[in-house]
Amino acid sequence: MFSNEVLFFVGFLVAIGFMLMLDLGVFSRKDHVVKFGEAAAWTVAWIALALVFYVIINTHGDLIHGIENYADLEAVKNKYAPHLRLIPGNFAESLDIYRRNMSLEFITGYLLEYALSVDNIFVIILIFSSFSVREKYFKKVLFWGVLGAILMRFVFIFAGSALIQRFEWIIYLFGLLLVYQGGKIFFQGEEDEKIEPAKHPVVRFASKYLPVYPRYVREHFFIVKKGKRMVTPLFVVVLIIEFTDLIFAVDSVPAVFSVTKDPYVVFFSNIFAIMGLRSMFFFLSNVMGLFRFLKYGLGVLLVFIGGKMLAHSYLEDVGFKTVYSLYVILGILAVSILASLIFPEKNKEVEPLITNKEPEDGV
């Protein structure tokens, strides 16, 4: 028989898969440029789904781990939430405490991952611009990029959880990594990042080991020329986005582990944020230049989360609650966005960050 965790997990993946297939097969049968209104609608839809899932966890979160009695609850609590204070002998109220904490961990992890995804959007914009991808193919490329990201996050999260459970000191390494990454943002300043396509490691790898056709062929990832199956540059762009998400996962996955040690909550929050990333990309791509201080806010966020991981034992002893992390994350994001709007960059017009002027694709 399958455990509750496996059944809940499979059901979650089936639901997400259905949403992706619905999007690709019904709403996106034809490649098109995603307009602001469509992007806003999908962004709201994914946020609404995340909030619905929050309510489900708040009312039925115990189903994930198959908690049926106080002994089960205490075992799960000791494994994933040792800081929780249950009420001995009162299963109903203790279960309510556990559910509320679990749902709070989910929404905090979701918000944290969503915030860190903004930096990923900067890089994706840069990739599309540097590789002259036609705007009407963005959605298709991001769809497959999201699918690959889900698989990679699965491996990262459950491997990371197993390591933390076995070697608790690893959480300190994660903390140091996040503090370093956050500090690096400040030292980089406002230098413009650039991507040189020919020098990108994924391009070099593809050129060496894959038969790459030299130019785009409309929306195709593969073509057959003279009896030989070849990959197109559009497929190489998908690989680059997957590689980019792998790099960002090194920051974002440990960051969510600072909120909860439950790998299922980490996975669920990550996946909802990733699913919303694609619509948020289209929603923000033309106004990202307005938020000049947002990147610095993300740096502060990483330093805070890293510091929290380094001091997690002390914070648990003094009763630092998950909701405090939620308040700090919201505060950092609010201050960085407001500062960007109050103190805009002078003498600089805000232009769309994506301006593709490449010729029509052809065979």
Sequence and secondary structure as in RCSB ss.txt:
>XXXX:A:sequence
MFSNEVLFFVGFLVAIGFMLMLDLGVFSRKDHVVKFGEAAAWTVAWIALALVFYVIINTHGDLIHGIENYADLEA
VKNKYAPHLRLIPGNFAESLDIYRRNMSLEFITGYLLEYALSVDNIFVIILIFSSFSVREKYFKKVLFWGVLGAI
LMRFVFIFAGSALIQRFEWIIYLFGLLLVYQGGKIFFQGEEDEKIEPAKHPVVRFASKYLPVYPRYVREHFFIVK
KGKRMVTPLFVVVLIIEFTDLIFAVDSVPAVFSVTKDPYVVFFSNIFAIMGLRSMFFFLSNVMGLFRFLKYGLGV
LLVFIGGKMLAHSYLEDVGFKTVYSLYVILGILAVSILASLIFPEKNKEVEPLITNKEPEDGV
>XXXX:A:secstr
   HHHHHHHHHHHHHHHHHHHIIIII SS     HHHHHHHHHHHHHHHHHHHHHHHHHGGGTTT  SHHHHHH
HHHHH TT    TT HHHHHHHHHHHHHHHHHHHHHHHHHHHHHHHHHHHHHHHHTT  GGGHHHHHHHHHHHHH
HHHHHHHHHHHHHHHH TTHHHHHHHHHHHHHHHHHHHTT      GGG HHHHHHHHHS B SS  TT SEEEE
TTEEEE HHHHHHHHHHHHHHHHHHHHHHHHHTT   HHHHHHHHHHHHHHHHHHHHHHTTTGGG TTHHHHHHH
HHHHHHHHHHTHHHHHHTT  HHHHHHHHHHHHHHHHHHHHHS  TT     S          
